[in-house]
Amino acid sequence: MPYGEPLVLPGDSFRILHVSTGNVCRSPITERLTRHALAARLGERVAGGLIVESAGTWGHEGAPMEANAEAVLADFGADASGFVGRELLDDHVIRADLVLTATRDHRAQVISMGHSAGLRTFTLKEFTRLVRAIDPATLPDPVEAGVVERARSLVRAAAALRGWLLAPSVEADEVYDPYGAPLPFFRSVGSEISEALDPVVSALTGVPK
């Protein structure tokens, strides 16, 4: 199998859950940018083994994405269609293999729900920082072992590093809420999210941007 087309075993999957407050701004942007980046690196068929979802701790159940969030996704060429807001439920956390939150407060709320979520829940920027410190050579080969096993190993490695690689400041782990802000601020947040996602997607897939 050519490099860049990792194997996904039938029925094998890895769920990534992005969490923010209302699930109409930050987490939809992060969800759709993650899907877009995975498909660009792996192709739609192979990326299907990595399931990307989102929800909100005070989620606007059934609500559409904010118009400015859609505009940000359009800037990146990512698909905003068909999105529906969700309130974060226990089942979402139970099924997730990796939970990435917009802020530390969201992370604390997810962990407080239980379900052994602590070792697989990070803020997005925290996970990015940890991933940058992991030697890709120590992770399973995405072609031989598959992207799902590689993703599981990445989460375990990041969890092991968490107590050793602290944030330089509280703000370093936060993605601030653009709800109600003008489009330029949404675009700034979108760029911030995209920059944080790039090393994560590279580590997950073994395929550089």
C-alpha distance (Angstrom), angle and dihedral (degrees) to the residues before:
residue distance angle dihedral
M1 . . .
P2 3.83 . .
Y3 3.79 117.2 .
G4 3.77 110.9 -97.9
E5 3.82 92.6 44.0
P6 3.81 103.5 83.0
L7 3.76 119.1 -170.6
V8 3.78 119.9 -103.8
L9 3.78 111.2 -167.2
P10 3.83 116.0 -133.9
G11 3.78 109.9 -88.1
D12 3.80 92.8 8.6
S13 3.79 116.3 126.9
F14 3.79 144.6 160.4
R15 3.81 119.4 -151.5
I16 3.79 122.1 -146.7
L17 3.80 115.5 -167.0
H18 3.81 120.4 -164.8
V19 3.81 115.1 -159.2
S20 3.81 132.1 -165.8
T21 3.81 132.9 144.8
G22 3.80 110.5 -85.8
N23 3.82 98.9 11.8
V24 3.79 90.1 -132.6
C25 3.85 102.4 94.0
R26 3.80 123.6 16.5
S27 3.79 103.0 22.9
P28 3.83 94.7 44.3
I29 3.81 89.4 50.9
T30 3.80 90.7 48.3
E31 3.81 93.4 45.1
R32 3.79 95.0 50.9
L33 3.82 95.0 41.0
T34 3.81 88.9 51.9
R35 3.81 91.7 50.4
H36 3.79 90.7 46.7
A37 3.81 93.1 50.1
L38 3.80 93.8 46.4
A39 3.79 92.4 50.2
A40 3.81 90.8 47.8
R41 3.83 91.7 52.7
L42 3.80 100.3 37.5
G43 3.78 108.7 16.8
E44 3.79 124.6 -112.3
R45 3.82 96.0 -80.7
V46 3.78 97.6 52.9
A47 3.80 95.0 36.6
G48 3.80 86.8 58.8
G49 3.80 89.0 82.2
L50 3.80 87.7 66.9
I51 3.81 107.3 66.4
V52 3.80 114.7 -160.3
E53 3.81 121.8 -162.6
S54 3.80 139.7 155.5
A55 3.80 141.7 -153.2
G56 3.81 140.1 171.4
T57 3.79 131.8 -121.1
W58 3.81 85.6 -137.3
G59 3.77 92.2 21.1
H60 3.78 121.5 -175.3
E61 3.80 94.2 -128.1
G62 3.80 110.7 -140.9
A63 3.81 94.0 1.3
P64 3.80 123.0 137.2
M65 3.76 122.3 -117.1
E66 3.82 115.4 -88.4
A67 3.81 111.5 -91.2
N68 3.81 91.8 -122.6
A69 3.80 89.9 52.8
E70 3.81 88.8 54.1
A71 3.80 89.3 50.4
V72 3.81 90.6 53.0
L73 3.80 91.4 51.7
A74 3.80 89.7 49.6
D75 3.81 88.4 55.4
F76 3.81 88.6 59.3
G77 3.80 94.7 41.7
A78 3.82 90.5 -114.0
D79 3.80 124.1 145.6
A80 3.81 116.6 -109.1
S81 3.80 96.6 173.8
G82 3.78 123.9 123.1
F83 3.78 96.4 14.9
V84 3.81 117.9 153.8
G85 3.81 123.4 -178.3
R86 3.80 119.4 -117.6
E87 3.77 135.6 -163.3
L88 3.80 112.2 -127.6
L89 3.80 110.6 -102.4
D90 3.77 133.7 -174.4
D91 3.80 90.0 -109.9
H92 3.81 91.5 58.6
V93 3.80 90.6 55.9
I94 3.80 94.2 42.5
R95 3.81 92.3 54.6
A96 3.81 96.9 42.3
D97 3.80 119.7 101.7
L98 3.82 91.0 -170.2
V99 3.81 128.2 20.4
L100 3.81 117.0 -164.0
T101 3.80 116.2 -172.0
A102 3.79 132.7 -165.4
T103 3.82 94.5 -130.5
R104 3.79 143.6 13.4
D105 3.78 89.7 -106.4
H106 3.80 91.0 57.5
R107 3.80 89.1 48.3
A108 3.81 90.6 52.8
Q109 3.80 91.3 48.8
V110 3.80 92.4 51.8
I111 3.80 92.6 47.6
S112 3.83 91.0 47.8
M113 3.80 88.4 60.4
G114 3.80 88.1 69.3
H115 3.81 120.9 -148.3
S116 3.82 90.3 134.1
A117 3.80 87.9 -76.0
G118 3.81 97.3 147.8
L119 3.80 97.9 87.4
R120 3.80 93.8 48.5
T121 3.80 101.3 39.5
F122 3.81 122.0 89.5
T123 3.76 137.8 150.1
L124 3.79 109.3 -102.6
K125 3.79 93.3 -113.6
E126 3.81 92.0 44.8
F127 3.79 90.4 54.0
T128 3.80 90.5 47.9
R129 3.80 90.7 53.0
L130 3.80 92.3 49.6
V131 3.81 93.7 44.8
R132 3.80 91.2 53.7
A133 3.83 88.2 58.8
I134 3.82 94.4 53.0
D135 3.80 118.0 94.4
P136 3.85 105.6 -128.2
A137 3.80 88.6 -146.1
T138 3.82 89.0 68.5
L139 3.82 91.7 60.1
P140 3.82 124.9 84.6
D141 3.77 114.8 -88.8
P142 3.83 107.4 -98.5
V143 3.80 92.3 -139.0
E144 3.78 98.7 46.2
A145 3.82 100.2 34.9
G146 3.80 99.1 23.3
V147 3.79 132.2 -119.7
V148 3.80 93.2 -86.1
E149 3.80 94.2 59.4
R150 3.79 89.6 43.0
A151 3.81 90.2 53.1
R152 3.80 92.2 49.9
S153 3.80 90.8 50.5
L154 3.80 90.7 48.7
V155 3.81 91.8 55.8
R156 3.81 91.7 49.3
A157 3.81 91.1 49.6
A158 3.80 92.6 48.5
A159 3.81 92.1 49.2
A160 3.80 90.1 52.0
L161 3.81 91.0 53.5
R162 3.80 97.7 45.8
G163 3.80 97.9 93.8
W164 3.80 92.1 46.8
L165 3.79 101.3 48.0
L166 3.78 109.5 51.7
A167 3.80 127.7 -177.8
P168 3.82 115.2 -97.8
S169 3.82 88.0 -131.1
V170 3.79 140.7 -2.8
E171 3.80 90.2 -105.8
A172 3.81 91.1 57.0
D173 3.81 90.6 74.0
E174 3.81 98.2 44.7
V175 3.79 132.4 96.8
Y176 3.79 103.8 -166.3
D177 3.79 123.2 -135.3
P178 3.82 115.2 -101.1
Y179 3.82 93.4 -171.7
G180 3.79 108.7 142.3
A181 3.80 92.7 5.9
P182 3.81 124.8 124.5
L183 3.79 121.6 -94.1
P184 3.85 95.9 -97.7
F185 3.82 89.9 61.6
F186 3.81 90.7 47.7
R187 3.80 88.5 51.8
S188 3.80 90.4 50.7
V189 3.81 90.2 52.2
G190 3.81 90.4 46.2
S191 3.80 91.3 53.7
E192 3.80 89.9 47.4
I193 3.81 91.1 52.4
S194 3.81 93.3 45.1
E195 3.80 91.4 50.9
A196 3.81 91.2 50.3
L197 3.81 92.4 47.4
D198 3.80 97.3 51.2
P199 3.84 98.3 76.1
V200 3.80 90.3 39.8
V201 3.80 93.3 55.2
S202 3.82 90.8 44.1
A203 3.81 90.3 52.9
L204 3.79 93.7 44.8
T205 3.77 95.2 50.3
G206 3.78 104.0 27.4
V207 3.81 86.8 -130.5
P208 3.83 118.4 115.4
K209 3.79 120.8 -136.6
